[in-house]
């Protein structure tokens, strides 16, 4: 087997991994990732199809795998998948590039075994989480897992929240993003104030996820910062 054939087999394997990891991916995105032409990607997709891989084409959107094709060797709960995505944000702060590369590749393999719905939630949570190193390592909240679930499942959430004067108020909120500096912060639409607000997780005294769902806010975290800050 010559070097060209070896590289192609390696690329086909990597493309299959990308198809398992992503809900949808375009030929252009694959071509950019592997530094080849779009025509080469078309040939690679055809080769995967001929090998029996059920690649589906969503016209104008990209490629996806037929659901159920890959039987996951391990199943993650949504909370476990969310914890892994959060861990990814911590690792990206590491100054060792090789460590980041290895972990990122591992996360891609983990995402490949998630069910479709979990992939969508994992992508949303990854996009809506920002982390800066917490130097004091103090555990200041026990609500993070529930808020991750509320964010990805669009659950209206009731909180009892203490302000700087330790006055408690009850709020109905729509979780939007999670940020961390020395304290975890929740960005959420507050129905009481009728605007987006920051909430420190260590000031949330009680938290209840309600059955009511809210309409997802159609903007990215970056668009939120550009619009409101």
C-alpha positions as CSV (number, residue, x, y, z in Angstrom):
1,X,0.0,0.0,0.0
2,X,1.5,3.3,-1.1
3,X,1.5,6.6,0.9
4,X,-1.4,8.0,-1.1
5,X,-3.6,5.0,-0.4
6,X,-2.7,5.1,3.3
7,X,-3.6,8.8,3.5
8,X,-6.9,8.1,1.8
9,X,-7.9,5.3,4.2
10,X,-6.9,7.5,7.1
11,X,-9.1,10.3,5.7
12,X,-12.0,8.0,5.1
13,X,-11.8,6.8,8.7
14,X,-11.7,10.4,9.9
15,X,-14.6,11.5,7.7
16,X,-16.7,8.6,9.2
17,X,-15.8,9.9,12.6
18,X,-16.9,13.4,11.7
19,X,-20.2,12.0,10.4
20,X,-20.7,10.2,13.7
21,X,-19.8,13.3,15.7
22,X,-21.8,16.0,13.8
23,X,-25.5,16.2,13.3
24,X,-24.9,17.6,9.8
25,X,-21.7,18.4,8.0
26,X,-21.1,19.8,4.5
27,X,-18.7,18.8,1.8
28,X,-17.0,22.2,2.1
29,X,-16.5,21.8,5.8
30,X,-14.9,18.4,5.3
31,X,-12.8,19.7,2.5
32,X,-11.5,22.5,4.6
33,X,-10.8,20.2,7.6
34,X,-8.8,17.7,5.5
35,X,-7.2,20.3,3.1
36,X,-8.6,18.6,0.0
37,X,-10.9,19.6,-2.8
38,X,-14.7,19.3,-2.5
39,X,-14.6,16.9,-5.5
40,X,-12.3,14.7,-3.4
41,X,-14.8,14.7,-0.6
42,X,-17.6,13.7,-3.1
43,X,-15.4,10.7,-4.1
44,X,-14.7,9.8,-0.5
45,X,-18.4,9.9,0.4
46,X,-19.2,7.7,-2.6
47,X,-16.5,5.2,-1.4
48,X,-18.1,5.1,2.1
49,X,-21.5,4.5,0.5
50,X,-20.1,1.7,-1.7
51,X,-18.6,0.2,1.5
52,X,-22.0,0.0,3.0
53,X,-22.0,3.1,5.2
54,X,-25.5,4.6,5.1
55,X,-24.6,8.2,4.4
56,X,-27.7,10.4,3.8
57,X,-27.7,13.6,1.9
58,X,-29.8,16.5,3.1
59,X,-30.0,18.7,0.0
60,X,-28.6,22.1,0.7
61,X,-27.6,21.3,4.2
62,X,-25.0,18.5,4.2
63,X,-24.4,14.9,5.0
64,X,-25.6,12.8,8.0
65,X,-25.5,9.2,9.0
66,X,-28.7,7.1,9.1
67,X,-29.8,7.1,12.8
68,X,-29.1,3.8,14.5
69,X,-26.2,2.9,12.1
70,X,-23.5,3.1,14.8
71,X,-24.3,1.0,17.9
72,X,-22.6,2.9,20.8
73,X,-20.2,0.8,22.8
74,X,-21.0,2.9,25.8
75,X,-24.1,5.0,26.6
76,X,-23.8,8.4,28.4
77,X,-26.6,10.0,30.3
78,X,-27.3,13.6,29.4
79,X,-25.7,14.8,32.7
80,X,-22.5,12.8,32.0
81,X,-22.3,14.1,28.4
82,X,-22.7,17.7,29.8
83,X,-20.0,17.1,32.3
84,X,-17.6,16.0,29.5
85,X,-18.4,19.1,27.4
86,X,-17.7,21.3,30.4
87,X,-14.4,19.4,31.0
88,X,-13.5,20.2,27.4
89,X,-13.8,24.0,28.2
90,X,-11.4,23.5,31.1
91,X,-8.8,21.6,29.0
92,X,-8.9,24.3,26.3
93,X,-7.3,26.7,28.9
94,X,-4.3,24.4,29.3
95,X,-1.1,25.8,27.9
96,X,0.2,22.5,26.5
97,X,-0.9,22.3,22.9
98,X,-0.3,18.6,22.6
99,X,-2.5,17.9,25.6
100,X,-5.3,20.0,24.0
101,X,-5.0,18.2,20.7
102,X,-5.2,14.8,22.4
103,X,-8.2,15.7,24.5
104,X,-10.0,17.4,21.6
105,X,-9.6,14.2,19.5
106,X,-10.9,12.1,22.5
107,X,-13.9,14.4,22.9
108,X,-14.7,14.0,19.2
109,X,-14.7,10.2,19.6
110,X,-16.9,10.5,22.7
111,X,-19.4,12.7,20.8
112,X,-19.4,10.1,18.0
113,X,-21.2,7.6,20.3
114,X,-23.8,10.1,21.6
115,X,-27.4,9.7,20.3
116,X,-28.6,12.4,17.9
117,X,-30.5,14.4,20.5
118,X,-27.6,14.3,22.8
119,X,-25.3,15.6,20.0
120,X,-27.5,18.6,19.5
121,X,-27.6,19.3,23.2
122,X,-23.8,18.9,23.5
123,X,-23.2,21.3,20.6
124,X,-25.5,23.9,22.2
125,X,-23.9,23.6,25.6
126,X,-20.4,23.8,24.2
127,X,-21.4,27.0,22.3
128,X,-23.1,28.5,25.4
129,X,-20.3,27.9,27.9
130,X,-17.3,30.1,28.6
131,X,-14.7,29.3,31.2
132,X,-11.8,31.2,32.8
133,X,-9.6,29.5,35.4
134,X,-11.0,29.5,38.9
135,X,-7.7,30.1,40.8
136,X,-9.1,29.5,44.3
137,X,-10.7,26.1,43.3
138,X,-13.5,26.8,45.7
139,X,-16.7,24.8,45.2
140,X,-19.3,27.6,45.5
141,X,-22.4,26.0,43.8
142,X,-24.2,22.7,43.5
143,X,-26.7,23.8,40.8
144,X,-24.5,23.6,37.7
145,X,-25.7,20.2,36.5
146,X,-29.4,21.2,36.8
147,X,-28.8,24.4,35.0
148,X,-27.0,22.6,32.1
149,X,-30.1,20.5,31.7
150,X,-32.4,23.5,31.9
151,X,-30.3,25.3,29.2
152,X,-30.2,22.4,26.7
153,X,-33.8,21.4,27.3
154,X,-35.2,24.9,27.4
155,X,-36.9,24.5,30.8
156,X,-38.3,27.5,32.6
157,X,-36.6,27.6,35.9
158,X,-37.7,29.0,39.3
159,X,-35.0,30.2,41.6
160,X,-34.8,31.9,45.0
161,X,-32.0,34.4,44.6
162,X,-30.1,36.5,47.1
163,X,-28.9,39.9,46.1
164,X,-25.9,41.7,47.5
165,X,-27.9,42.7,50.6
166,X,-28.9,39.0,51.0
167,X,-32.5,39.9,50.2
168,X,-34.3,36.9,48.7
169,X,-36.5,37.2,45.6
170,X,-38.2,34.5,43.6
171,X,-37.6,34.6,39.8
172,X,-38.7,32.7,36.8
173,X,-35.8,32.6,34.4
174,X,-34.9,31.2,30.9
175,X,-31.3,29.9,31.1
176,X,-29.2,31.0,28.2
177,X,-25.5,30.6,28.9
178,X,-23.0,29.7,31.6
179,X,-19.8,31.7,32.3
180,X,-17.1,31.3,34.9
181,X,-14.4,33.5,36.3
182,X,-13.9,33.2,40.1
183,X,-17.6,32.3,40.4
184,X,-20.0,30.6,38.0
185,X,-22.4,33.0,36.4
186,X,-25.7,32.2,34.6
187,X,-26.9,34.4,31.8
188,X,-30.7,34.1,31.7
189,X,-33.8,36.0,30.6
190,X,-35.5,37.1,33.8
191,X,-39.3,37.2,33.4
192,X,-39.6,39.5,36.4
193,X,-37.3,42.2,35.0
194,X,-38.2,41.3,31.4
195,X,-34.5,41.4,30.3
196,X,-31.4,39.3,30.3
197,X,-29.6,39.3,33.7
198,X,-26.5,37.7,35.3
199,X,-27.0,35.4,38.2
200,X,-24.2,34.2,40.5
201,X,-24.7,30.5,41.1
202,X,-23.5,30.8,44.7
203,X,-26.4,33.2,45.4
204,X,-29.1,30.8,44.1
205,X,-30.6,29.4,47.4
206,X,-33.1,27.1,45.8
207,X,-33.7,26.0,42.2
208,X,-36.6,24.1,40.6
209,X,-36.9,23.0,37.0
210,X,-40.4,23.5,35.8
211,X,-42.3,21.4,33.2
212,X,-43.0,24.6,31.2
213,X,-40.7,25.1,28.1
214,X,-39.5,28.4,26.8
215,X,-38.9,29.4,23.1
216,X,-35.2,29.1,22.4
217,X,-33.5,32.5,22.1
218,X,-32.3,32.7,18.5
219,X,-28.8,34.1,18.9
220,X,-25.3,32.8,19.8
221,X,-23.4,33.8,22.9
222,X,-21.1,36.0,20.9
223,X,-24.2,37.8,19.4
224,X,-25.5,38.2,22.9
225,X,-22.3,40.0,24.0
226,X,-22.3,42.2,20.9
227,X,-26.0,43.1,21.4
228,X,-26.0,43.7,25.1
229,X,-22.5,44.6,26.2
